[in-house]
């Protein structure tokens, strides 16, 4: 087995990098790490040094993806309210017994299904 400790980076294709940058920076609060104008890629920090989301502009057809952002259980309600205040349509919260977590789902401008997920203490 490899000693994998987690996931560091996820890359997603977007139709309009400028539009997606506004969503990921202003709505989700991610910080720019590096901008690659030649390839039309934007590296965004997700959770400080914990990992990155790489937005890759691509005009071709591609499937939508799903990925989740980890959040503390105590922050889930306020994070969901913040997204709703900014006009983001939410689904949830949904409780996942199989992983002892609560999650809220929403979409980015390209239709990628995003999630904020909080591990919860078992009763």
N, C-alpha and C positions, 0 to 999 in steps of 0.2 A: 504494500500500500504506500501511496505517496503521503507525506505529512502535510496535507492541505489544511490550512487554517481558516479558509473562508474565500469569498469571491471578492476580487479587487476591482474589476472593471467590467462594464457591460457597454457594448457599442450598439446603437440603434440608428437605423436609417430614417431620415426625415426629408420631406419634400422641400421645405423652405427653412433654411438654417436660421435666418433672422427671426422668423415667427416662433420657431421652437426655442430659440435662445430666450426670448421674452418670457415664455411660459416657464421654462426650467429655472431661470434666474429670478424672475419677479414673483411668480406664483409659488414655486417650490423652494426658492431661496438658495439654490446651489450657486457656488462660487466658481468663477473662471479660473482654470489652472493653466491652460495653454490653448492658443488659437492657431490653427494650421490653415491659413488662407489658400495655400496651393491645393490642398486636397478638399477644402471646405469642410473641415472637421473642427469641432469645439469640445475640448476636454473640460468637464465640470466636476468639481469636488462634491462628493455626496457624503456628508458626515465627517468633515475635516479630512484627515489623512486616511480615513477608513476605506475609501474607494472612489471610483470615478464612473461617471456616465459620459460616454463619448457620442456626441451628436454628429452624424455623418450625412451631409446633404447628398441626395441621390434622387434624380428625377425618374428613374425607372420604376417599374412595378416591383413591389416587395411585400411580403406578408407582415401583418402587424405582430407585435411581440407583447409579452407580459413580463413585468418584473416588479418587485416589491422593495420598498424602502423600509428599513427597520426603524421603529420608533418606540420610546418608552411607553408603557401602559398608561402612566399618568398624563401623557401628552396627547393621547389619541383623540379625545373629545375636542380639545382646543385646536388641534391641527385640522380636524374635520371641519370645525366651525370656520376656521381661517380660509380653507379652500372654498367653502360655500359662500362666504362673504365676497370672494373674488370671482364668483360666478361659475365655479366648477360644479358640475353635476355629480353627486356621489351616490354610490350604492353601498348600503351597510349602515352601521357596522354588522359584520358577520362573525359569528363565533365558530372557530374551527376546533372541535374537540380533539381531533386526531393529532394536532400539534400544540394544543393548549394556547391558542392565539385568537386575537380579535383583529379584524381587518376592515378597511374601508377601500372601496374600489372607485376608480375614475379614469378618464381618458385624457391623453395629451392631444395637441392639435392634429396629429396624424392618425389618431385612432388607436395608438398603442394603449393597452390596458395596464394602468399603473395601480399600485396598491401601497397603502401605508399599513404596516403590520406590527402589532405589539404582542410579544409573548406575555401571557398572563399567568398569575399564580394559580395553581390548581387548588380548589376549595378543600 
